[in-house]
């Protein structure tokens, strides 16, 4: 979760808000499911069960985090993290899936580099 937390902190607005904790938890679940894209309903349900919240509450929290990132965060850092330019505020699904895909691709690149160099990943 440290990597996810660092990435979110790099562009987040007011990172101390509880909605950012939920964003990181949902992002972790989405990353674990890659290369498949689970539905937001399933992700919110999983995080809700582990945190004792309803799926609807998790989704509302995600929406607040996305709004805060858009209004108070570093958009250029967000665009670097997801790898494309945003013309408008992303939906919670767009943000979560874009970040999960970007992080997953980074992990694959590291694994490939380690294999090519003959090193083992620890």
Secondary structure, DSSP 8 states (H G I E B T S, - for coil): -HHHHHHHHHH-SSTTSHHHHHHHHHHHHHHHHTTS---HHHHHHHHHHHHT--HHHHHHHHHHHHHHHHHHS-HHHHHHHHTS--SS---HHHHHHHHHHHHHHHHHHHHHHHHHHT----
